[in-house]
Amino acid sequence: MSVEQKAAELGLVFEPIEPGYLNLCIRSGNLLMTSGHVSDQKGKLGENVSVEEGQAAARDCAIKILRSVRDEHGTLDG
């Protein structure tokens, strides 16, 4: 199963990223480097953010990173 197929199976949809003032993913040779992906969740884990909310925030960040990589590379399949 390819990464794209697995993402679709998990219900992940990667909408194209609107160009902004930040480069969230850049290519250098055969490497892709990501930066600047943050959660929309505000707060501090254990203080005013539960573990479950922290896990959801981490998942959102991971999805944002995958979206940036897919947008730059055109696919998640190698």
mmJSON file of the N, C-alpha and C atoms, coordinates in Angstrom:
{"data_MODEL":{"atom_site":{
"group_PDB":["ATOM","ATOM","ATOM","ATOM","ATOM","ATOM","ATOM","ATOM","ATOM","ATOM","ATOM","ATOM","ATOM","ATOM","ATOM","ATOM","ATOM","ATOM","ATOM","ATOM","ATOM","ATOM","ATOM","ATOM","ATOM","ATOM","ATOM","ATOM","ATOM","ATOM","ATOM","ATOM","ATOM","ATOM","ATOM","ATOM","ATOM","ATOM","ATOM","ATOM","ATOM","ATOM","ATOM","ATOM","ATOM","ATOM","ATOM","ATOM","ATOM","ATOM","ATOM","ATOM","ATOM","ATOM","ATOM","ATOM","ATOM","ATOM","ATOM","ATOM","ATOM","ATOM","ATOM","ATOM","ATOM","ATOM","ATOM","ATOM","ATOM","ATOM","ATOM","ATOM","ATOM","ATOM","ATOM","ATOM","ATOM","ATOM","ATOM","ATOM","ATOM","ATOM","ATOM","ATOM","ATOM","ATOM","ATOM","ATOM","ATOM","ATOM","ATOM","ATOM","ATOM","ATOM","ATOM","ATOM","ATOM","ATOM","ATOM","ATOM","ATOM","ATOM","ATOM","ATOM","ATOM","ATOM","ATOM","ATOM","ATOM","ATOM","ATOM","ATOM","ATOM","ATOM","ATOM","ATOM","ATOM","ATOM","ATOM","ATOM","ATOM","ATOM","ATOM","ATOM","ATOM","ATOM","ATOM","ATOM","ATOM","ATOM","ATOM","ATOM","ATOM","ATOM","ATOM","ATOM","ATOM","ATOM","ATOM","ATOM","ATOM","ATOM","ATOM","ATOM","ATOM","ATOM","ATOM","ATOM","ATOM","ATOM","ATOM","ATOM","ATOM","ATOM","ATOM","ATOM","ATOM","ATOM","ATOM","ATOM","ATOM","ATOM","ATOM","ATOM","ATOM","ATOM","ATOM","ATOM","ATOM","ATOM","ATOM","ATOM","ATOM","ATOM","ATOM","ATOM","ATOM","ATOM","ATOM","ATOM","ATOM","ATOM","ATOM","ATOM","ATOM","ATOM","ATOM","ATOM","ATOM","ATOM","ATOM","ATOM","ATOM","ATOM","ATOM","ATOM","ATOM","ATOM","ATOM","ATOM","ATOM","ATOM","ATOM","ATOM","ATOM","ATOM","ATOM","ATOM","ATOM","ATOM","ATOM","ATOM","ATOM","ATOM","ATOM","ATOM","ATOM","ATOM","ATOM","ATOM","ATOM","ATOM","ATOM","ATOM","ATOM","ATOM","ATOM","ATOM","ATOM","ATOM","ATOM","ATOM","ATOM","ATOM"],
"id":[1,2,3,4,5,6,7,8,9,10,11,12,13,14,15,16,17,18,19,20,21,22,23,24,25,26,27,28,29,30,31,32,33,34,35,36,37,38,39,40,41,42,43,44,45,46,47,48,49,50,51,52,53,54,55,56,57,58,59,60,61,62,63,64,65,66,67,68,69,70,71,72,73,74,75,76,77,78,79,80,81,82,83,84,85,86,87,88,89,90,91,92,93,94,95,96,97,98,99,100,101,102,103,104,105,106,107,108,109,110,111,112,113,114,115,116,117,118,119,120,121,122,123,124,125,126,127,128,129,130,131,132,133,134,135,136,137,138,139,140,141,142,143,144,145,146,147,148,149,150,151,152,153,154,155,156,157,158,159,160,161,162,163,164,165,166,167,168,169,170,171,172,173,174,175,176,177,178,179,180,181,182,183,184,185,186,187,188,189,190,191,192,193,194,195,196,197,198,199,200,201,202,203,204,205,206,207,208,209,210,211,212,213,214,215,216,217,218,219,220,221,222,223,224,225,226,227,228,229,230,231,232,233,234],
"type_symbol":["N","C","C","N","C","C","N","C","C","N","C","C","N","C","C","N","C","C","N","C","C","N","C","C","N","C","C","N","C","C","N","C","C","N","C","C","N","C","C","N","C","C","N","C","C","N","C","C","N","C","C","N","C","C","N","C","C","N","C","C","N","C","C","N","C","C","N","C","C","N","C","C","N","C","C","N","C","C","N","C","C","N","C","C","N","C","C","N","C","C","N","C","C","N","C","C","N","C","C","N","C","C","N","C","C","N","C","C","N","C","C","N","C","C","N","C","C","N","C","C","N","C","C","N","C","C","N","C","C","N","C","C","N","C","C","N","C","C","N","C","C","N","C","C","N","C","C","N","C","C","N","C","C","N","C","C","N","C","C","N","C","C","N","C","C","N","C","C","N","C","C","N","C","C","N","C","C","N","C","C","N","C","C","N","C","C","N","C","C","N","C","C","N","C","C","N","C","C","N","C","C","N","C","C","N","C","C","N","C","C","N","C","C","N","C","C","N","C","C","N","C","C","N","C","C","N","C","C","N","C","C","N","C","C"],
"label_atom_id":["N","CA","C","N","CA","C","N","CA","C","N","CA","C","N","CA","C","N","CA","C","N","CA","C","N","CA","C","N","CA","C","N","CA","C","N","CA","C","N","CA","C","N","CA","C","N","CA","C","N","CA","C","N","CA","C","N","CA","C","N","CA","C","N","CA","C","N","CA","C","N","CA","C","N","CA","C","N","CA","C","N","CA","C","N","CA","C","N","CA","C","N","CA","C","N","CA","C","N","CA","C","N","CA","C","N","CA","C","N","CA","C","N","CA","C","N","CA","C","N","CA","C","N","CA","C","N","CA","C","N","CA","C","N","CA","C","N","CA","C","N","CA","C","N","CA","C","N","CA","C","N","CA","C","N","CA","C","N","CA","C","N","CA","C","N","CA","C","N","CA","C","N","CA","C","N","CA","C","N","CA","C","N","CA","C","N","CA","C","N","CA","C","N","CA","C","N","CA","C","N","CA","C","N","CA","C","N","CA","C","N","CA","C","N","CA","C","N","CA","C","N","CA","C","N","CA","C","N","CA","C","N","CA","C","N","CA","C","N","CA","C","N","CA","C","N","CA","C","N","CA","C","N","CA","C","N","CA","C","N","CA","C","N","CA","C","N","CA","C","N","CA","C"],
"label_alt_id":[null,null,null,null,null,null,null,null,null,null,null,null,null,null,null,null,null,null,null,null,null,null,null,null,null,null,null,null,null,null,null,null,null,null,null,null,null,null,null,null,null,null,null,null,null,null,null,null,null,null,null,null,null,null,null,null,null,null,null,null,null,null,null,null,null,null,null,null,null,null,null,null,null,null,null,null,null,null,null,null,null,null,null,null,null,null,null,null,null,null,null,null,null,null,null,null,null,null,null,null,null,null,null,null,null,null,null,null,null,null,null,null,null,null,null,null,null,null,null,null,null,null,null,null,null,null,null,null,null,null,null,null,null,null,null,null,null,null,null,null,null,null,null,null,null,null,null,null,null,null,null,null,null,null,null,null,null,null,null,null,null,null,null,null,null,null,null,null,null,null,null,null,null,null,null,null,null,null,null,null,null,null,null,null,null,null,null,null,null,null,null,null,null,null,null,null,null,null,null,null,null,null,null,null,null,null,null,null,null,null,null,null,null,null,null,null,null,null,null,null,null,null,null,null,null,null,null,null,null,null,null,null,null,null],
"label_comp_id":["MET","MET","MET","SER","SER","SER","VAL","VAL","VAL","GLU","GLU","GLU","GLN","GLN","GLN","LYS","LYS","LYS","ALA","ALA","ALA","ALA","ALA","ALA","GLU","GLU","GLU","LEU","LEU","LEU","GLY","GLY","GLY","LEU","LEU","LEU","VAL","VAL","VAL","PHE","PHE","PHE","GLU","GLU","GLU","PRO","PRO","PRO","ILE","ILE","ILE","GLU","GLU","GLU","PRO","PRO","PRO","GLY","GLY","GLY","TYR","TYR","TYR","LEU","LEU","LEU","ASN","ASN","ASN","LEU","LEU","LEU","CYS","CYS","CYS","ILE","ILE","ILE","ARG","ARG","ARG","SER","SER","SER","GLY","GLY","GLY","ASN","ASN","ASN","LEU","LEU","LEU","LEU","LEU","LEU","MET","MET","MET","THR","THR","THR","SER","SER","SER","GLY","GLY","GLY","HIS","HIS","HIS","VAL","VAL","VAL","SER","SER","SER","ASP","ASP","ASP","GLN","GLN","GLN","LYS","LYS","LYS","GLY","GLY","GLY","LYS","LYS","LYS","LEU","LEU","LEU","GLY","GLY","GLY","GLU","GLU","GLU","ASN","ASN","ASN","VAL","VAL","VAL","SER","SER","SER","VAL","VAL","VAL","GLU","GLU","GLU","GLU","GLU","GLU","GLY","GLY","GLY","GLN","GLN","GLN","ALA","ALA","ALA","ALA","ALA","ALA","ALA","ALA","ALA","ARG","ARG","ARG","ASP","ASP","ASP","CYS","CYS","CYS","ALA","ALA","ALA","ILE","ILE","ILE","LYS","LYS","LYS","ILE","ILE","ILE","LEU","LEU","LEU","ARG","ARG","ARG","SER","SER","SER","VAL","VAL","VAL","ARG","ARG","ARG","ASP","ASP","ASP","GLU","GLU","GLU","HIS","HIS","HIS","GLY","GLY","GLY","THR","THR","THR","LEU","LEU","LEU","ASP","ASP","ASP","GLY","GLY","GLY"],
"label_asym_id":["A","A","A","A","A","A","A","A","A","A","A","A","A","A","A","A","A","A","A","A","A","A","A","A","A","A","A","A","A","A","A","A","A","A","A","A","A","A","A","A","A","A","A","A","A","A","A","A","A","A","A","A","A","A","A","A","A","A","A","A","A","A","A","A","A","A","A","A","A","A","A","A","A","A","A","A","A","A","A","A","A","A","A","A","A","A","A","A","A","A","A","A","A","A","A","A","A","A","A","A","A","A","A","A","A","A","A","A","A","A","A","A","A","A","A","A","A","A","A","A","A","A","A","A","A","A","A","A","A","A","A","A","A","A","A","A","A","A","A","A","A","A","A","A","A","A","A","A","A","A","A","A","A","A","A","A","A","A","A","A","A","A","A","A","A","A","A","A","A","A","A","A","A","A","A","A","A","A","A","A","A","A","A","A","A","A","A","A","A","A","A","A","A","A","A","A","A","A","A","A","A","A","A","A","A","A","A","A","A","A","A","A","A","A","A","A","A","A","A","A","A","A","A","A","A","A","A","A","A","A","A","A","A","A"],
"label_entity_id":["1","1","1","1","1","1","1","1","1","1","1","1","1","1","1","1","1","1","1","1","1","1","1","1","1","1","1","1","1","1","1","1","1","1","1","1","1","1","1","1","1","1","1","1","1","1","1","1","1","1","1","1","1","1","1","1","1","1","1","1","1","1","1","1","1","1","1","1","1","1","1","1","1","1","1","1","1","1","1","1","1","1","1","1","1","1","1","1","1","1","1","1","1","1","1","1","1","1","1","1","1","1","1","1","1","1","1","1","1","1","1","1","1","1","1","1","1","1","1","1","1","1","1","1","1","1","1","1","1","1","1","1","1","1","1","1","1","1","1","1","1","1","1","1","1","1","1","1","1","1","1","1","1","1","1","1","1","1","1","1","1","1","1","1","1","1","1","1","1","1","1","1","1","1","1","1","1","1","1","1","1","1","1","1","1","1","1","1","1","1","1","1","1","1","1","1","1","1","1","1","1","1","1","1","1","1","1","1","1","1","1","1","1","1","1","1","1","1","1","1","1","1","1","1","1","1","1","1","1","1","1","1","1","1"],
"label_seq_id":[1,1,1,2,2,2,3,3,3,4,4,4,5,5,5,6,6,6,7,7,7,8,8,8,9,9,9,10,10,10,11,11,11,12,12,12,13,13,13,14,14,14,15,15,15,16,16,16,17,17,17,18,18,18,19,19,19,20,20,20,21,21,21,22,22,22,23,23,23,24,24,24,25,25,25,26,26,26,27,27,27,28,28,28,29,29,29,30,30,30,31,31,31,32,32,32,33,33,33,34,34,34,35,35,35,36,36,36,37,37,37,38,38,38,39,39,39,40,40,40,41,41,41,42,42,42,43,43,43,44,44,44,45,45,45,46,46,46,47,47,47,48,48,48,49,49,49,50,50,50,51,51,51,52,52,52,53,53,53,54,54,54,55,55,55,56,56,56,57,57,57,58,58,58,59,59,59,60,60,60,61,61,61,62,62,62,63,63,63,64,64,64,65,65,65,66,66,66,67,67,67,68,68,68,69,69,69,70,70,70,71,71,71,72,72,72,73,73,73,74,74,74,75,75,75,76,76,76,77,77,77,78,78,78],
"pdbx_PDB_ins_code":[null,null,null,null,null,null,null,null,null,null,null,null,null,null,null,null,null,null,null,null,null,null,null,null,null,null,null,null,null,null,null,null,null,null,null,null,null,null,null,null,null,null,null,null,null,null,null,null,null,null,null,null,null,null,null,null,null,null,null,null,null,null,null,null,null,null,null,null,null,null,null,null,null,null,null,null,null,null,null,null,null,null,null,null,null,null,null,null,null,null,null,null,null,null,null,null,null,null,null,null,null,null,null,null,null,null,null,null,null,null,null,null,null,null,null,null,null,null,null,null,null,null,null,null,null,null,null,null,null,null,null,null,null,null,null,null,null,null,null,null,null,null,null,null,null,null,null,null,null,null,null,null,null,null,null,null,null,null,null,null,null,null,null,null,null,null,null,null,null,null,null,null,null,null,null,null,null,null,null,null,null,null,null,null,null,null,null,null,null,null,null,null,null,null,null,null,null,null,null,null,null,null,null,null,null,null,null,null,null,null,null,null,null,null,null,null,null,null,null,null,null,null,null,null,null,null,null,null,null,null,null,null,null,null],
"Cartn_x":[0.848,0.0,0.895,0.592,1.39,1.006,1.844,1.571,0.311,0.151,-1.045,-2.304,-2.245,-3.397,-3.696,-2.664,-2.85,-3.459,-2.985,-3.54,-5.019,-5.362,-6.765,-7.592,-7.029,-7.723,-8.0,-7.083,-7.247,-8.133,-8.583,-9.456,-8.729,-7.427,-6.658,-6.791,-7.147,-7.27,-6.284,-5.424,-4.404,-4.782,-5.385,-5.739,-4.463,-4.432,-3.253,-3.044,-1.798,-1.457,-1.453,-2.118,-2.094,-0.701,-0.128,1.192,1.127,2.106,2.176,3.561,3.827,5.132,6.193,5.773,6.717,6.882,8.088,8.337,8.291,7.223,7.078,7.856,8.217,8.961,9.836,11.123,12.03,12.818,13.226,14.006,15.463,16.356,17.784,18.34,18.561,18.994,17.889,18.188,17.165,16.573,16.737,16.183,15.053,14.048,13.007,13.136,13.14,13.236,11.971,11.413,10.183,10.46,9.648,9.783,8.516,8.243,7.154,5.776,5.672,4.367,4.018,2.951,2.546,1.087,0.731,-0.646,-1.497,-2.768,-3.708,-4.159,-3.839,-4.185,-3.292,-3.893,-3.132,-3.145,-2.069,-2.019,-0.807,-0.762,0.37,-0.135,0.509,0.125,0.223,-0.845,-0.879,-1.371,-1.367,-1.843,-3.273,-3.454,-4.8,-5.094,-4.236,-4.434,-4.298,-5.317,-5.283,-4.339,-3.999,-3.151,-3.823,-5.127,-5.859,-5.819,-5.977,-5.895,-4.48,-3.477,-2.089,-1.806,-2.365,-2.203,-2.869,-4.045,-4.742,-3.944,-3.337,-2.524,-1.294,-0.659,0.505,0.104,-1.056,-1.562,-1.79,-2.39,-2.624,-1.31,-0.288,1.025,1.608,1.499,2.016,1.299,-0.012,-0.779,-0.346,-0.103,0.367,1.723,2.604,3.918,3.763,2.939,2.696,2.108,1.199,0.593,1.646,2.553,3.616,4.548,4.904,5.779,5.086,3.82,3.07,2.946,2.702,2.567,3.88,5.002,6.312,6.749,6.524,7.034,6.021,4.736,3.707,3.076,3.72,3.216,3.9,3.322,3.973,4.648,4.49,5.028,6.41,7.394,8.771,9.143],
"Cartn_y":[-1.173,0.0,1.239,2.182,3.401,4.365,5.347,6.356,7.137,7.475,8.198,7.373,6.068,5.195,5.1,4.996,4.918,6.218,7.35,8.639,8.725,8.291,8.293,7.36,6.199,5.247,5.855,6.7,7.361,8.6,8.921,10.075,11.404,11.365,12.602,13.192,14.452,15.178,16.334,16.427,17.464,18.524,19.601,20.715,21.465,22.047,22.838,23.99,24.323,25.393,26.72,27.7,29.049,29.641,30.244,30.852,31.931,31.937,32.929,33.54,34.225,34.862,33.913,32.748,31.764,30.593,30.091,28.831,27.731,26.953,25.898,24.647,24.537,23.375,23.818,23.526,23.875,22.64,22.644,21.539,21.984,21.094,21.296,19.98,19.917,18.663,17.635,16.511,15.475,15.471,16.576,16.704,17.723,17.46,18.441,18.823,20.111,20.584,21.353,21.047,21.698,22.528,23.572,24.436,25.269,25.726,26.677,26.077,24.782,24.146,24.15,24.84,24.951,24.55,24.26,23.897,25.153,25.014,26.101,26.082,25.003,24.853,25.771,26.565,27.455,26.881,27.078,26.631,25.771,25.269,24.47,23.1,22.065,20.693,20.452,19.901,19.621,20.779,21.968,23.145,23.463,23.821,24.099,23.354,22.403,21.541,20.094,19.294,17.886,17.082,15.894,15.003,14.705,14.458,14.163,15.358,16.568,17.772,17.952,17.624,17.693,16.703,15.499,14.498,14.959,15.559,16.07,17.202,18.058,19.158,18.618,17.588,16.972,16.328,15.688,15.071,16.141,17.27,18.364,18.876,19.016,19.464,18.466,17.188,16.154,16.201,16.406,16.509,17.736,18.845,20.062,19.825,19.101,18.794,17.912,16.88,16.009,16.803,17.714,18.544,19.406,19.992,20.813,19.985,18.792,17.909,17.508,17.146,16.74,17.901,19.095,20.277,20.578,20.433,20.71,19.601,18.354,17.203,16.659,16.957,16.484,15.17,14.449,13.164,12.83,11.896,11.371,10.037,9.561,8.259,8.398,8.722,8.737,9.776],
"Cartn_z":[0.0,0.0,0.0,-0.874,-0.958,0.166,0.382,1.408,1.052,-0.219,-0.659,-0.386,-0.66,-0.409,1.081,1.902,3.352,3.88,3.373,3.789,3.429,2.224,1.8,2.681,3.024,3.889,5.268,5.739,7.031,6.948,5.724,5.546,5.469,5.223,5.13,3.733,3.682,2.422,2.488,1.502,1.479,0.448,0.928,0.051,-0.323,-1.534,-1.913,-0.929,-0.695,0.241,-0.501,0.092,-0.473,-0.258,-1.294,-1.111,-0.034,0.83,1.895,1.94,3.012,3.123,3.689,4.176,4.705,3.749,3.639,2.943,3.989,3.999,4.992,4.61,3.331,2.856,1.689,1.784,0.693,0.281,-0.972,-1.524,-1.653,-1.249,-1.437,-1.964,-3.257,-3.869,-3.749,-3.117,-2.96,-1.55,-0.824,0.525,0.543,1.36,1.643,3.105,3.379,4.761,5.105,6.261,6.699,7.94,8.106,9.269,9.404,10.608,10.817,10.968,11.139,11.309,12.795,13.138,14.54,14.689,15.904,16.214,16.361,16.074,16.329,17.788,18.496,19.916,20.745,21.586,22.47,23.877,24.595,25.974,26.251,27.485,27.938,28.366,27.841,28.152,29.659,30.218,31.648,32.486,31.905,32.634,32.221,30.953,30.449,29.146,28.808,27.64,28.115,27.839,28.256,27.358,27.806,27.012,25.676,25.697,24.458,23.505,24.041,23.199,22.662,23.467,23.014,21.903,22.033,20.979,19.687,19.8,18.611,17.969,18.787,18.263,17.535,18.104,17.452,16.131,16.109,14.874,13.805,14.208,13.264,12.683,13.521,13.035,12.042,12.351,11.447,10.103,10.124,8.878,8.091,8.774,8.095,7.429,8.108,7.534,6.298,6.395,5.238,4.073,4.378,3.337,2.646,3.422,2.836,1.963,2.44,1.662,0.368,0.457,-0.745,-1.722,-1.197,-2.05,-2.777,-2.091,-2.695,-3.64,-3.25,-4.005,-5.019,-4.797,-5.717,-5.305,-4.404,-3.932,-2.611,-1.89,-0.689,-0.982,-2.2,-2.604,-3.231,-2.421,-2.889,-3.793],
"occupancy":[1.0,1.0,1.0,1.0,1.0,1.0,1.0,1.0,1.0,1.0,1.0,1.0,1.0,1.0,1.0,1.0,1.0,1.0,1.0,1.0,1.0,1.0,1.0,1.0,1.0,1.0,1.0,1.0,1.0,1.0,1.0,1.0,1.0,1.0,1.0,1.0,1.0,1.0,1.0,1.0,1.0,1.0,1.0,1.0,1.0,1.0,1.0,1.0,1.0,1.0,1.0,1.0,1.0,1.0,1.0,1.0,1.0,1.0,1.0,1.0,1.0,1.0,1.0,1.0,1.0,1.0,1.0,1.0,1.0,1.0,1.0,1.0,1.0,1.0,1.0,1.0,1.0,1.0,1.0,1.0,1.0,1.0,1.0,1.0,1.0,1.0,1.0,1.0,1.0,1.0,1.0,1.0,1.0,1.0,1.0,1.0,1.0,1.0,1.0,1.0,1.0,1.0,1.0,1.0,1.0,1.0,1.0,1.0,1.0,1.0,1.0,1.0,1.0,1.0,1.0,1.0,1.0,1.0,1.0,1.0,1.0,1.0,1.0,1.0,1.0,1.0,1.0,1.0,1.0,1.0,1.0,1.0,1.0,1.0,1.0,1.0,1.0,1.0,1.0,1.0,1.0,1.0,1.0,1.0,1.0,1.0,1.0,1.0,1.0,1.0,1.0,1.0,1.0,1.0,1.0,1.0,1.0,1.0,1.0,1.0,1.0,1.0,1.0,1.0,1.0,1.0,1.0,1.0,1.0,1.0,1.0,1.0,1.0,1.0,1.0,1.0,1.0,1.0,1.0,1.0,1.0,1.0,1.0,1.0,1.0,1.0,1.0,1.0,1.0,1.0,1.0,1.0,1.0,1.0,1.0,1.0,1.0,1.0,1.0,1.0,1.0,1.0,1.0,1.0,1.0,1.0,1.0,1.0,1.0,1.0,1.0,1.0,1.0,1.0,1.0,1.0,1.0,1.0,1.0,1.0,1.0,1.0,1.0,1.0,1.0,1.0,1.0,1.0,1.0,1.0,1.0,1.0,1.0,1.0],
"B_iso_or_equiv":[0.0,0.0,0.0,0.0,0.0,0.0,0.0,0.0,0.0,0.0,0.0,0.0,0.0,0.0,0.0,0.0,0.0,0.0,0.0,0.0,0.0,0.0,0.0,0.0,0.0,0.0,0.0,0.0,0.0,0.0,0.0,0.0,0.0,0.0,0.0,0.0,0.0,0.0,0.0,0.0,0.0,0.0,0.0,0.0,0.0,0.0,0.0,0.0,0.0,0.0,0.0,0.0,0.0,0.0,0.0,0.0,0.0,0.0,0.0,0.0,0.0,0.0,0.0,0.0,0.0,0.0,0.0,0.0,0.0,0.0,0.0,0.0,0.0,0.0,0.0,0.0,0.0,0.0,0.0,0.0,0.0,0.0,0.0,0.0,0.0,0.0,0.0,0.0,0.0,0.0,0.0,0.0,0.0,0.0,0.0,0.0,0.0,0.0,0.0,0.0,0.0,0.0,0.0,0.0,0.0,0.0,0.0,0.0,0.0,0.0,0.0,0.0,0.0,0.0,0.0,0.0,0.0,0.0,0.0,0.0,0.0,0.0,0.0,0.0,0.0,0.0,0.0,0.0,0.0,0.0,0.0,0.0,0.0,0.0,0.0,0.0,0.0,0.0,0.0,0.0,0.0,0.0,0.0,0.0,0.0,0.0,0.0,0.0,0.0,0.0,0.0,0.0,0.0,0.0,0.0,0.0,0.0,0.0,0.0,0.0,0.0,0.0,0.0,0.0,0.0,0.0,0.0,0.0,0.0,0.0,0.0,0.0,0.0,0.0,0.0,0.0,0.0,0.0,0.0,0.0,0.0,0.0,0.0,0.0,0.0,0.0,0.0,0.0,0.0,0.0,0.0,0.0,0.0,0.0,0.0,0.0,0.0,0.0,0.0,0.0,0.0,0.0,0.0,0.0,0.0,0.0,0.0,0.0,0.0,0.0,0.0,0.0,0.0,0.0,0.0,0.0,0.0,0.0,0.0,0.0,0.0,0.0,0.0,0.0,0.0,0.0,0.0,0.0,0.0,0.0,0.0,0.0,0.0,0.0],
"pdbx_formal_charge":[null,null,null,null,null,null,null,null,null,null,null,null,null,null,null,null,null,null,null,null,null,null,null,null,null,null,null,null,null,null,null,null,null,null,null,null,null,null,null,null,null,null,null,null,null,null,null,null,null,null,null,null,null,null,null,null,null,null,null,null,null,null,null,null,null,null,null,null,null,null,null,null,null,null,null,null,null,null,null,null,null,null,null,null,null,null,null,null,null,null,null,null,null,null,null,null,null,null,null,null,null,null,null,null,null,null,null,null,null,null,null,null,null,null,null,null,null,null,null,null,null,null,null,null,null,null,null,null,null,null,null,null,null,null,null,null,null,null,null,null,null,null,null,null,null,null,null,null,null,null,null,null,null,null,null,null,null,null,null,null,null,null,null,null,null,null,null,null,null,null,null,null,null,null,null,null,null,null,null,null,null,null,null,null,null,null,null,null,null,null,null,null,null,null,null,null,null,null,null,null,null,null,null,null,null,null,null,null,null,null,null,null,null,null,null,null,null,null,null,null,null,null,null,null,null,null,null,null,null,null,null,null,null,null],
"auth_seq_id":[1,1,1,2,2,2,3,3,3,4,4,4,5,5,5,6,6,6,7,7,7,8,8,8,9,9,9,10,10,10,11,11,11,12,12,12,13,13,13,14,14,14,15,15,15,16,16,16,17,17,17,18,18,18,19,19,19,20,20,20,21,21,21,22,22,22,23,23,23,24,24,24,25,25,25,26,26,26,27,27,27,28,28,28,29,29,29,30,30,30,31,31,31,32,32,32,33,33,33,34,34,34,35,35,35,36,36,36,37,37,37,38,38,38,39,39,39,40,40,40,41,41,41,42,42,42,43,43,43,44,44,44,45,45,45,46,46,46,47,47,47,48,48,48,49,49,49,50,50,50,51,51,51,52,52,52,53,53,53,54,54,54,55,55,55,56,56,56,57,57,57,58,58,58,59,59,59,60,60,60,61,61,61,62,62,62,63,63,63,64,64,64,65,65,65,66,66,66,67,67,67,68,68,68,69,69,69,70,70,70,71,71,71,72,72,72,73,73,73,74,74,74,75,75,75,76,76,76,77,77,77,78,78,78],
"auth_comp_id":["MET","MET","MET","SER","SER","SER","VAL","VAL","VAL","GLU","GLU","GLU","GLN","GLN","GLN","LYS","LYS","LYS","ALA","ALA","ALA","ALA","ALA","ALA","GLU","GLU","GLU","LEU","LEU","LEU","GLY","GLY","GLY","LEU","LEU","LEU","VAL","VAL","VAL","PHE","PHE","PHE","GLU","GLU","GLU","PRO","PRO","PRO","ILE","ILE","ILE","GLU","GLU","GLU","PRO","PRO","PRO","GLY","GLY","GLY","TYR","TYR","TYR","LEU","LEU","LEU","ASN","ASN","ASN","LEU","LEU","LEU","CYS","CYS","CYS","ILE","ILE","ILE","ARG","ARG","ARG","SER","SER","SER","GLY","GLY","GLY","ASN","ASN","ASN","LEU","LEU","LEU","LEU","LEU","LEU","MET","MET","MET","THR","THR","THR","SER","SER","SER","GLY","GLY","GLY","HIS","HIS","HIS","VAL","VAL","VAL","SER","SER","SER","ASP","ASP","ASP","GLN","GLN","GLN","LYS","LYS","LYS","GLY","GLY","GLY","LYS","LYS","LYS","LEU","LEU","LEU","GLY","GLY","GLY","GLU","GLU","GLU","ASN","ASN","ASN","VAL","VAL","VAL","SER","SER","SER","VAL","VAL","VAL","GLU","GLU","GLU","GLU","GLU","GLU","GLY","GLY","GLY","GLN","GLN","GLN","ALA","ALA","ALA","ALA","ALA","ALA","ALA","ALA","ALA","ARG","ARG","ARG","ASP","ASP","ASP","CYS","CYS","CYS","ALA","ALA","ALA","ILE","ILE","ILE","LYS","LYS","LYS","ILE","ILE","ILE","LEU","LEU","LEU","ARG","ARG","ARG","SER","SER","SER","VAL","VAL","VAL","ARG","ARG","ARG","ASP","ASP","ASP","GLU","GLU","GLU","HIS","HIS","HIS","GLY","GLY","GLY","THR","THR","THR","LEU","LEU","LEU","ASP","ASP","ASP","GLY","GLY","GLY"],
"auth_asym_id":["A","A","A","A","A","A","A","A","A","A","A","A","A","A","A","A","A","A","A","A","A","A","A","A","A","A","A","A","A","A","A","A","A","A","A","A","A","A","A","A","A","A","A","A","A","A","A","A","A","A","A","A","A","A","A","A","A","A","A","A","A","A","A","A","A","A","A","A","A","A","A","A","A","A","A","A","A","A","A","A","A","A","A","A","A","A","A","A","A","A","A","A","A","A","A","A","A","A","A","A","A","A","A","A","A","A","A","A","A","A","A","A","A","A","A","A","A","A","A","A","A","A","A","A","A","A","A","A","A","A","A","A","A","A","A","A","A","A","A","A","A","A","A","A","A","A","A","A","A","A","A","A","A","A","A","A","A","A","A","A","A","A","A","A","A","A","A","A","A","A","A","A","A","A","A","A","A","A","A","A","A","A","A","A","A","A","A","A","A","A","A","A","A","A","A","A","A","A","A","A","A","A","A","A","A","A","A","A","A","A","A","A","A","A","A","A","A","A","A","A","A","A","A","A","A","A","A","A","A","A","A","A","A","A"],
"auth_atom_id":["N","CA","C","N","CA","C","N","CA","C","N","CA","C","N","CA","C","N","CA","C","N","CA","C","N","CA","C","N","CA","C","N","CA","C","N","CA","C","N","CA","C","N","CA","C","N","CA","C","N","CA","C","N","CA","C","N","CA","C","N","CA","C","N","CA","C","N","CA","C","N","CA","C","N","CA","C","N","CA","C","N","CA","C","N","CA","C","N","CA","C","N","CA","C","N","CA","C","N","CA","C","N","CA","C","N","CA","C","N","CA","C","N","CA","C","N","CA","C","N","CA","C","N","CA","C","N","CA","C","N","CA","C","N","CA","C","N","CA","C","N","CA","C","N","CA","C","N","CA","C","N","CA","C","N","CA","C","N","CA","C","N","CA","C","N","CA","C","N","CA","C","N","CA","C","N","CA","C","N","CA","C","N","CA","C","N","CA","C","N","CA","C","N","CA","C","N","CA","C","N","CA","C","N","CA","C","N","CA","C","N","CA","C","N","CA","C","N","CA","C","N","CA","C","N","CA","C","N","CA","C","N","CA","C","N","CA","C","N","CA","C","N","CA","C","N","CA","C","N","CA","C","N","CA","C","N","CA","C","N","CA","C","N","CA","C","N","CA","C","N","CA","C"],
"pdbx_PDB_model_num":[1,1,1,1,1,1,1,1,1,1,1,1,1,1,1,1,1,1,1,1,1,1,1,1,1,1,1,1,1,1,1,1,1,1,1,1,1,1,1,1,1,1,1,1,1,1,1,1,1,1,1,1,1,1,1,1,1,1,1,1,1,1,1,1,1,1,1,1,1,1,1,1,1,1,1,1,1,1,1,1,1,1,1,1,1,1,1,1,1,1,1,1,1,1,1,1,1,1,1,1,1,1,1,1,1,1,1,1,1,1,1,1,1,1,1,1,1,1,1,1,1,1,1,1,1,1,1,1,1,1,1,1,1,1,1,1,1,1,1,1,1,1,1,1,1,1,1,1,1,1,1,1,1,1,1,1,1,1,1,1,1,1,1,1,1,1,1,1,1,1,1,1,1,1,1,1,1,1,1,1,1,1,1,1,1,1,1,1,1,1,1,1,1,1,1,1,1,1,1,1,1,1,1,1,1,1,1,1,1,1,1,1,1,1,1,1,1,1,1,1,1,1,1,1,1,1,1,1,1,1,1,1,1,1]
}}}
